[in-house]
């Protein structure tokens, strides 16, 4: 997303390797969430009707 915003403004330089950690350090309200595994039966049973 950041790359897209830069390109829309005419900046085509690639982001650095430490861009994400530095961005998170500057913006403490931003965090990442570790995903959890889910049982196959739960994913296959989910539908719009049951939800």
C-alpha distance matrix in Angstrom:
0.0 3.8 5.4 5.1 6.3 8.7 9.9 10.6 12.7 14.4 13.3 13.2 14.1 12.4 11.3 14.4 15.4 15.8 12.7 11.7 15.3 15.8 13.0 14.6 18.0 17.3 16.0 18.6 17.7 14.5 15.7 15.2 17.7 19.7 20.4 24.0 25.9 27.5 30.8 30.8 33.4 31.1 28.2 30.7 32.6 29.7 29.8 29.2 32.9 33.1 30.1
3.8 0.0 3.8 5.4 5.2 6.2 8.7 9.9 10.9 12.6 10.8 11.2 11.5 10.2 8.6 11.7 13.3 13.5 10.0 9.9 13.5 13.2 10.6 13.0 15.9 14.8 14.3 17.3 17.1 14.1 15.8 15.9 18.9 21.1 22.3 26.0 28.2 30.1 33.5 33.8 36.4 34.2 31.4 34.0 36.0 33.1 33.3 32.8 36.4 36.5 33.4
5.4 3.8 0.0 3.8 5.5 5.1 6.2 8.6 10.0 10.5 8.6 8.0 8.7 7.5 7.3 10.9 12.9 14.0 11.0 11.7 15.4 15.3 13.3 15.9 18.7 17.8 17.7 20.7 20.7 17.6 18.9 18.6 21.5 23.2 24.2 27.9 29.7 31.6 34.8 34.8 37.6 35.6 32.6 35.0 37.2 34.4 34.6 34.2 38.0 38.2 35.3
5.1 5.4 3.8 0.0 3.8 5.4 5.1 6.2 8.7 9.9 9.4 9.3 11.2 10.7 11.0 14.7 16.7 17.7 14.5 14.8 18.5 18.4 15.9 18.3 21.3 20.1 19.5 22.5 21.9 19.0 20.5 20.1 22.7 24.6 25.1 28.7 30.4 31.9 35.0 34.7 37.3 35.2 32.1 34.2 36.3 33.4 33.2 32.5 36.2 36.8 33.9
6.3 5.2 5.5 3.8 0.0 3.8 5.5 5.1 6.5 8.9 8.6 10.0 11.8 12.0 11.7 15.3 17.6 17.9 14.4 14.8 18.4 17.5 14.8 17.4 20.1 18.3 17.7 21.0 20.4 17.9 20.1 20.4 23.3 25.6 26.5 30.1 32.2 33.7 37.0 37.0 39.4 37.1 34.2 36.5 38.2 35.2 34.9 33.9 37.6 38.1 35.0
8.7 6.2 5.1 5.4 3.8 0.0 3.8 5.4 5.2 6.4 5.1 6.8 8.4 9.3 9.5 13.1 16.0 16.6 13.2 14.6 18.0 16.8 14.7 17.9 20.1 18.3 18.5 22.0 22.0 19.6 21.6 22.0 25.1 27.3 28.5 32.2 34.2 36.1 39.3 39.3 42.0 39.8 36.9 39.2 41.2 38.2 38.1 37.3 41.0 41.5 38.4
9.9 8.7 6.2 5.1 5.5 3.8 0.0 3.8 5.2 4.9 5.0 5.5 8.5 9.8 11.2 15.0 17.8 19.0 16.0 17.3 20.9 20.1 18.1 21.1 23.5 22.0 22.0 25.4 25.2 22.6 24.4 24.4 27.2 29.1 29.9 33.5 35.2 36.9 40.0 39.6 42.3 40.3 37.1 39.1 41.3 38.4 38.1 37.3 41.1 41.8 38.9
10.6 9.9 8.6 6.2 5.1 5.4 3.8 0.0 3.8 5.6 7.4 9.0 12.0 13.4 14.4 18.2 20.9 21.8 18.4 19.4 23.0 22.0 19.5 22.4 24.8 22.9 22.5 26.0 25.4 23.0 25.2 25.4 28.1 30.3 31.0 34.5 36.3 37.7 40.7 40.4 42.7 40.6 37.4 39.4 41.3 38.2 37.6 36.4 40.1 41.1 38.1
12.7 10.9 10.0 8.7 6.5 5.2 5.2 3.8 0.0 3.8 5.8 8.8 11.3 13.5 14.3 17.7 20.9 21.4 18.1 19.6 22.8 21.2 19.0 22.2 24.2 21.9 22.0 25.6 25.4 23.4 25.9 26.5 29.6 31.9 33.0 36.6 38.6 40.2 43.4 43.3 45.7 43.4 40.4 42.6 44.4 41.3 40.8 39.6 43.2 44.0 41.0
14.4 12.6 10.5 9.9 8.9 6.4 4.9 5.6 3.8 0.0 3.8 6.3 9.3 12.1 13.8 17.2 20.5 21.6 18.6 20.6 23.9 22.4 20.6 24.0 25.9 23.9 24.4 28.0 28.1 25.9 28.0 28.4 31.5 33.5 34.5 38.2 40.0 41.7 44.8 44.5 47.1 45.1 42.0 44.0 46.0 43.1 42.7 41.7 45.4 46.3 43.3
13.3 10.8 8.6 9.4 8.6 5.1 5.0 7.4 5.8 3.8 0.0 3.8 5.8 8.7 10.3 13.5 16.9 18.0 15.2 17.6 20.7 19.2 17.8 21.4 23.0 21.3 22.2 25.8 26.2 23.9 25.9 26.3 29.5 31.4 32.6 36.4 38.2 40.2 43.4 43.3 46.1 44.1 41.1 43.3 45.5 42.7 42.5 41.9 45.6 46.1 43.2
13.2 11.2 8.0 9.3 10.0 6.8 5.5 9.0 8.8 6.3 3.8 0.0 3.8 6.4 9.1 12.4 15.5 17.4 15.1 17.4 20.6 19.7 18.7 22.0 23.9 22.7 23.6 27.0 27.5 24.8 26.3 26.1 29.2 30.6 31.7 35.4 37.0 39.0 42.1 41.8 44.7 43.0 39.8 41.9 44.3 41.8 41.7 41.3 45.1 45.6 42.8
14.1 11.5 8.7 11.2 11.8 8.4 8.5 12.0 11.3 9.3 5.8 3.8 0.0 3.8 6.6 9.1 12.5 14.4 12.5 15.4 18.3 17.2 16.9 20.3 21.8 20.9 22.3 25.5 26.6 23.9 25.2 25.1 28.3 29.6 31.0 34.7 36.4 38.8 41.9 41.8 44.9 43.3 40.3 42.5 45.0 42.6 42.9 42.7 46.5 46.6 43.8
12.4 10.2 7.5 10.7 12.0 9.3 9.8 13.4 13.5 12.1 8.7 6.4 3.8 0.0 3.8 6.5 9.3 11.6 10.1 12.6 15.6 15.2 15.0 18.1 19.8 19.6 20.8 23.7 24.8 21.8 22.6 22.1 25.2 26.3 27.7 31.3 33.0 35.5 38.5 38.5 41.7 40.2 37.2 39.6 42.1 39.8 40.3 40.4 44.2 44.1 41.4
11.3 8.6 7.3 11.0 11.7 9.5 11.2 14.4 14.3 13.8 10.3 9.1 6.6 3.8 0.0 3.8 6.7 8.3 6.3 8.9 11.9 11.4 11.3 14.4 16.1 15.9 17.2 20.0 21.3 18.4 19.2 19.0 22.3 23.5 25.3 29.0 31.0 33.6 36.9 37.2 40.3 38.6 35.9 38.5 40.9 38.5 39.3 39.3 43.0 42.7 39.9
14.4 11.7 10.9 14.7 15.3 13.1 15.0 18.2 17.7 17.2 13.5 12.4 9.1 6.5 3.8 0.0 3.8 5.5 5.3 8.5 10.3 10.0 11.2 13.9 14.9 15.4 17.3 19.7 21.6 18.9 19.3 19.1 22.4 23.3 25.5 29.1 31.1 34.0 37.3 37.8 41.1 39.5 37.0 39.7 42.2 40.0 41.0 41.3 45.0 44.4 41.6
15.4 13.3 12.9 16.7 17.6 16.0 17.8 20.9 20.9 20.5 16.9 15.5 12.5 9.3 6.7 3.8 0.0 3.8 5.7 7.5 8.8 9.7 11.4 13.2 14.3 15.7 17.4 19.2 21.2 18.2 17.9 17.3 20.3 20.8 23.1 26.5 28.4 31.6 34.7 35.4 38.8 37.3 35.0 37.8 40.3 38.3 39.7 40.3 43.9 43.0 40.3
15.8 13.5 14.0 17.7 17.9 16.6 19.0 21.8 21.4 21.6 18.0 17.4 14.4 11.6 8.3 5.5 3.8 0.0 3.8 5.6 5.6 6.1 8.5 10.2 10.7 12.3 14.3 15.9 18.3 15.8 15.6 15.7 19.0 19.9 22.5 26.0 28.4 31.5 34.9 36.0 39.2 37.5 35.4 38.4 40.7 38.6 40.0 40.5 43.9 42.9 40.0
12.7 10.0 11.0 14.5 14.4 13.2 16.0 18.4 18.1 18.6 15.2 15.1 12.5 10.1 6.3 5.3 5.7 3.8 0.0 3.8 5.8 5.3 6.0 8.7 9.9 10.5 12.1 14.5 16.4 13.8 14.4 14.7 18.3 19.7 22.2 25.9 28.4 31.3 34.8 35.7 38.8 36.8 34.6 37.6 39.7 37.3 38.5 38.6 42.1 41.4 38.3
11.7 9.9 11.7 14.8 14.8 14.6 17.3 19.4 19.6 20.6 17.6 17.4 15.4 12.6 8.9 8.5 7.5 5.6 3.8 0.0 3.8 5.4 5.0 6.2 8.6 9.9 10.5 12.2 13.7 10.7 10.8 10.9 14.4 16.0 18.6 22.2 24.8 27.7 31.2 32.3 35.3 33.2 31.2 34.3 36.3 33.9 35.2 35.4 38.9 37.9 34.9
15.3 13.5 15.4 18.5 18.4 18.0 20.9 23.0 22.8 23.9 20.7 20.6 18.3 15.6 11.9 10.3 8.8 5.6 5.8 3.8 0.0 3.8 5.5 5.2 6.1 8.7 9.9 10.8 13.1 10.8 10.4 11.0 14.4 15.8 18.9 22.3 25.2 28.3 31.8 33.3 36.3 34.2 32.5 35.8 37.7 35.4 37.0 37.3 40.6 39.4 36.3
15.8 13.2 15.3 18.4 17.5 16.8 20.1 22.0 21.2 22.4 19.2 19.7 17.2 15.2 11.4 10.0 9.7 6.1 5.3 5.4 3.8 0.0 3.8 5.5 5.0 6.2 8.6 10.4 13.1 11.4 12.2 13.6 17.3 19.2 22.2 25.7 28.7 31.6 35.3 36.7 39.6 37.4 35.6 38.9 40.7 38.2 39.6 39.6 43.0 41.9 38.7
13.0 10.6 13.3 15.9 14.8 14.7 18.1 19.5 19.0 20.6 17.8 18.7 16.9 15.0 11.3 11.2 11.4 8.5 6.0 5.0 5.5 3.8 0.0 3.8 5.4 5.1 6.1 8.8 10.7 8.7 10.3 12.0 15.8 18.2 21.0 24.6 27.6 30.3 34.0 35.3 38.0 35.6 33.7 37.0 38.6 35.9 37.1 36.8 40.2 39.3 36.0
14.6 13.0 15.9 18.3 17.4 17.9 21.1 22.4 22.2 24.0 21.4 22.0 20.3 18.1 14.4 13.9 13.2 10.2 8.7 6.2 5.2 5.5 3.8 0.0 3.8 5.4 5.0 6.0 8.1 6.1 7.0 9.1 12.8 15.3 18.4 21.8 25.0 27.7 31.4 33.1 35.7 33.2 31.6 35.1 36.5 33.9 35.3 35.2 38.4 37.2 33.9
18.0 15.9 18.7 21.3 20.1 20.1 23.5 24.8 24.2 25.9 23.0 23.9 21.8 19.8 16.1 14.9 14.3 10.7 9.9 8.6 6.1 5.0 5.4 3.8 0.0 3.8 5.5 5.9 9.3 8.7 9.6 12.1 15.6 17.8 21.2 24.4 27.8 30.6 34.3 36.2 38.8 36.3 34.9 38.4 39.8 37.3 38.8 38.7 41.8 40.5 37.1
17.3 14.8 17.8 20.1 18.3 18.3 22.0 22.9 21.9 23.9 21.3 22.7 20.9 19.6 15.9 15.4 15.7 12.3 10.5 9.9 8.7 6.2 5.1 5.4 3.8 0.0 3.8 6.2 9.1 9.0 11.3 14.1 17.7 20.4 23.5 26.9 30.2 32.8 36.6 38.3 40.8 38.1 36.6 40.1 41.3 38.5 39.7 39.3 42.4 41.4 37.9
16.0 14.3 17.7 19.5 17.7 18.5 22.0 22.5 22.0 24.4 22.2 23.6 22.3 20.8 17.2 17.3 17.4 14.3 12.1 10.5 9.9 8.6 6.1 5.0 5.5 3.8 0.0 3.8 5.5 5.7 8.6 11.9 15.2 18.4 21.3 24.6 28.0 30.3 34.1 35.9 38.1 35.2 33.8 37.3 38.3 35.4 36.5 36.0 39.0 38.0 34.4
18.6 17.3 20.7 22.5 21.0 22.0 25.4 26.0 25.6 28.0 25.8 27.0 25.5 23.7 20.0 19.7 19.2 15.9 14.5 12.2 10.8 10.4 8.8 6.0 5.9 6.2 3.8 0.0 3.8 5.3 7.2 10.8 13.7 16.7 19.8 22.8 26.4 28.8 32.5 34.6 36.8 33.9 32.8 36.4 37.3 34.5 35.9 35.5 38.4 37.0 33.5
17.7 17.1 20.7 21.9 20.4 22.0 25.2 25.4 25.4 28.1 26.2 27.5 26.6 24.8 21.3 21.6 21.2 18.3 16.4 13.7 13.1 13.1 10.7 8.1 9.3 9.1 5.5 3.8 0.0 3.8 6.4 10.1 12.5 16.0 18.6 21.5 25.1 27.1 30.8 32.9 34.7 31.6 30.6 34.2 34.8 31.8 33.0 32.4 35.2 33.9 30.3
14.5 14.1 17.6 19.0 17.9 19.6 22.6 23.0 23.4 25.9 23.9 24.8 23.9 21.8 18.4 18.9 18.2 15.8 13.8 10.7 10.8 11.4 8.7 6.1 8.7 9.0 5.7 5.3 3.8 0.0 3.8 7.1 10.0 13.5 16.1 19.3 22.7 24.8 28.6 30.4 32.5 29.6 28.2 31.7 32.7 29.8 31.0 30.6 33.6 32.4 28.9
15.7 15.8 18.9 20.5 20.1 21.6 24.4 25.2 25.9 28.0 25.9 26.3 25.2 22.6 19.2 19.3 17.9 15.6 14.4 10.8 10.4 12.2 10.3 7.0 9.6 11.3 8.6 7.2 6.4 3.8 0.0 3.8 6.7 9.9 12.8 16.0 19.5 21.8 25.6 27.6 29.8 27.0 25.8 29.4 30.5 27.9 29.5 29.5 32.4 30.9 27.6
15.2 15.9 18.6 20.1 20.4 22.0 24.4 25.4 26.5 28.4 26.3 26.1 25.1 22.1 19.0 19.1 17.3 15.7 14.7 10.9 11.0 13.6 12.0 9.1 12.1 14.1 11.9 10.8 10.1 7.1 3.8 0.0 3.8 6.7 9.4 12.8 16.2 18.7 22.4 24.3 26.7 24.2 22.8 26.4 27.7 25.3 27.2 27.5 30.5 28.9 25.9
17.7 18.9 21.5 22.7 23.3 25.1 27.2 28.1 29.6 31.5 29.5 29.2 28.3 25.2 22.3 22.4 20.3 19.0 18.3 14.4 14.4 17.3 15.8 12.8 15.6 17.7 15.2 13.7 12.5 10.0 6.7 3.8 0.0 3.8 6.2 9.3 12.8 15.2 19.0 21.1 23.4 20.8 19.8 23.4 24.6 22.4 24.5 25.1 27.9 26.0 23.1
19.7 21.1 23.2 24.6 25.6 27.3 29.1 30.3 31.9 33.5 31.4 30.6 29.6 26.3 23.5 23.3 20.8 19.9 19.7 16.0 15.8 19.2 18.2 15.3 17.8 20.4 18.4 16.7 16.0 13.5 9.9 6.7 3.8 0.0 3.8 6.6 10.0 12.9 16.6 18.7 21.3 19.2 18.3 21.9 23.4 21.7 24.2 25.4 28.1 25.9 23.4
20.4 22.3 24.2 25.1 26.5 28.5 29.9 31.0 33.0 34.5 32.6 31.7 31.0 27.7 25.3 25.5 23.1 22.5 22.2 18.6 18.9 22.2 21.0 18.4 21.2 23.5 21.3 19.8 18.6 16.1 12.8 9.4 6.2 3.8 0.0 3.8 6.8 9.4 13.1 15.1 17.7 15.6 14.5 18.2 19.7 18.1 20.7 22.2 24.8 22.7 20.4
24.0 26.0 27.9 28.7 30.1 32.2 33.5 34.5 36.6 38.2 36.4 35.4 34.7 31.3 29.0 29.1 26.5 26.0 25.9 22.2 22.3 25.7 24.6 21.8 24.4 26.9 24.6 22.8 21.5 19.3 16.0 12.8 9.3 6.6 3.8 0.0 3.8 6.5 10.0 12.6 15.0 13.0 12.7 16.4 17.7 16.6 19.7 21.6 23.8 21.2 19.3
25.9 28.2 29.7 30.4 32.2 34.2 35.2 36.3 38.6 40.0 38.2 37.0 36.4 33.0 31.0 31.1 28.4 28.4 28.4 24.8 25.2 28.7 27.6 25.0 27.8 30.2 28.0 26.4 25.1 22.7 19.5 16.2 12.8 10.0 6.8 3.8 0.0 3.8 6.8 9.2 11.9 10.7 10.4 13.7 15.4 15.0 18.4 20.8 22.8 20.2 19.0
27.5 30.1 31.6 31.9 33.7 36.1 36.9 37.7 40.2 41.7 40.2 39.0 38.8 35.5 33.6 34.0 31.6 31.5 31.3 27.7 28.3 31.6 30.3 27.7 30.6 32.8 30.3 28.8 27.1 24.8 21.8 18.7 15.2 12.9 9.4 6.5 3.8 0.0 3.8 6.4 8.5 6.9 7.2 10.5 11.8 11.7 15.2 17.8 19.5 16.8 15.9
30.8 33.5 34.8 35.0 37.0 39.3 40.0 40.7 43.4 44.8 43.4 42.1 41.9 38.5 36.9 37.3 34.7 34.9 34.8 31.2 31.8 35.3 34.0 31.4 34.3 36.6 34.1 32.5 30.8 28.6 25.6 22.4 19.0 16.6 13.1 10.0 6.8 3.8 0.0 3.8 5.4 5.4 6.7 8.9 10.2 11.2 14.9 18.1 19.3 16.4 16.4
30.8 33.8 34.8 34.7 37.0 39.3 39.6 40.4 43.3 44.5 43.3 41.8 41.8 38.5 37.2 37.8 35.4 36.0 35.7 32.3 33.3 36.7 35.3 33.1 36.2 38.3 35.9 34.6 32.9 30.4 27.6 24.3 21.1 18.7 15.1 12.6 9.2 6.4 3.8 0.0 3.8 5.4 5.2 6.2 8.5 10.2 13.5 17.0 18.2 15.9 16.4
33.4 36.4 37.6 37.3 39.4 42.0 42.3 42.7 45.7 47.1 46.1 44.7 44.9 41.7 40.3 41.1 38.8 39.2 38.8 35.3 36.3 39.6 38.0 35.7 38.8 40.8 38.1 36.8 34.7 32.5 29.8 26.7 23.4 21.3 17.7 15.0 11.9 8.5 5.4 3.8 0.0 3.8 5.5 5.3 6.0 8.6 12.0 15.6 16.1 13.5 14.7
31.1 34.2 35.6 35.2 37.1 39.8 40.3 40.6 43.4 45.1 44.1 43.0 43.3 40.2 38.6 39.5 37.3 37.5 36.8 33.2 34.2 37.4 35.6 33.2 36.3 38.1 35.2 33.9 31.6 29.6 27.0 24.2 20.8 19.2 15.6 13.0 10.7 6.9 5.4 5.4 3.8 0.0 3.8 5.6 5.2 6.2 10.0 13.2 14.0 11.1 11.5
28.2 31.4 32.6 32.1 34.2 36.9 37.1 37.4 40.4 42.0 41.1 39.8 40.3 37.2 35.9 37.0 35.0 35.4 34.6 31.2 32.5 35.6 33.7 31.6 34.9 36.6 33.8 32.8 30.6 28.2 25.8 22.8 19.8 18.3 14.5 12.7 10.4 7.2 6.7 5.2 5.5 3.8 0.0 3.8 5.5 5.4 8.7 12.0 13.6 11.6 11.6
30.7 34.0 35.0 34.2 36.5 39.2 39.1 39.4 42.6 44.0 43.3 41.9 42.5 39.6 38.5 39.7 37.8 38.4 37.6 34.3 35.8 38.9 37.0 35.1 38.4 40.1 37.3 36.4 34.2 31.7 29.4 26.4 23.4 21.9 18.2 16.4 13.7 10.5 8.9 6.2 5.3 5.6 3.8 0.0 3.8 5.6 8.0 11.7 12.9 11.3 12.4
32.6 36.0 37.2 36.3 38.2 41.2 41.3 41.3 44.4 46.0 45.5 44.3 45.0 42.1 40.9 42.2 40.3 40.7 39.7 36.3 37.7 40.7 38.6 36.5 39.8 41.3 38.3 37.3 34.8 32.7 30.5 27.7 24.6 23.4 19.7 17.7 15.4 11.8 10.2 8.5 6.0 5.2 5.5 3.8 0.0 3.8 6.4 10.0 10.2 8.2 9.9
29.7 33.1 34.4 33.4 35.2 38.2 38.4 38.2 41.3 43.1 42.7 41.8 42.6 39.8 38.5 40.0 38.3 38.6 37.3 33.9 35.4 38.2 35.9 33.9 37.3 38.5 35.4 34.5 31.8 29.8 27.9 25.3 22.4 21.7 18.1 16.6 15.0 11.7 11.2 10.2 8.6 6.2 5.4 5.6 3.8 0.0 3.8 7.1 8.2 6.3 6.9
29.8 33.3 34.6 33.2 34.9 38.1 38.1 37.6 40.8 42.7 42.5 41.7 42.9 40.3 39.3 41.0 39.7 40.0 38.5 35.2 37.0 39.6 37.1 35.3 38.8 39.7 36.5 35.9 33.0 31.0 29.5 27.2 24.5 24.2 20.7 19.7 18.4 15.2 14.9 13.5 12.0 10.0 8.7 8.0 6.4 3.8 0.0 3.8 5.4 5.4 6.2
29.2 32.8 34.2 32.5 33.9 37.3 37.3 36.4 39.6 41.7 41.9 41.3 42.7 40.4 39.3 41.3 40.3 40.5 38.6 35.4 37.3 39.6 36.8 35.2 38.7 39.3 36.0 35.5 32.4 30.6 29.5 27.5 25.1 25.4 22.2 21.6 20.8 17.8 18.1 17.0 15.6 13.2 12.0 11.7 10.0 7.1 3.8 0.0 3.8 5.6 5.2
32.9 36.4 38.0 36.2 37.6 41.0 41.1 40.1 43.2 45.4 45.6 45.1 46.5 44.2 43.0 45.0 43.9 43.9 42.1 38.9 40.6 43.0 40.2 38.4 41.8 42.4 39.0 38.4 35.2 33.6 32.4 30.5 27.9 28.1 24.8 23.8 22.8 19.5 19.3 18.2 16.1 14.0 13.6 12.9 10.2 8.2 5.4 3.8 0.0 3.8 5.6
33.1 36.5 38.2 36.8 38.1 41.5 41.8 41.1 44.0 46.3 46.1 45.6 46.6 44.1 42.7 44.4 43.0 42.9 41.4 37.9 39.4 41.9 39.3 37.2 40.5 41.4 38.0 37.0 33.9 32.4 30.9 28.9 26.0 25.9 22.7 21.2 20.2 16.8 16.4 15.9 13.5 11.1 11.6 11.3 8.2 6.3 5.4 5.6 3.8 0.0 3.8
30.1 33.4 35.3 33.9 35.0 38.4 38.9 38.1 41.0 43.3 43.2 42.8 43.8 41.4 39.9 41.6 40.3 40.0 38.3 34.9 36.3 38.7 36.0 33.9 37.1 37.9 34.4 33.5 30.3 28.9 27.6 25.9 23.1 23.4 20.4 19.3 19.0 15.9 16.4 16.4 14.7 11.5 11.6 12.4 9.9 6.9 6.2 5.2 5.6 3.8 0.0
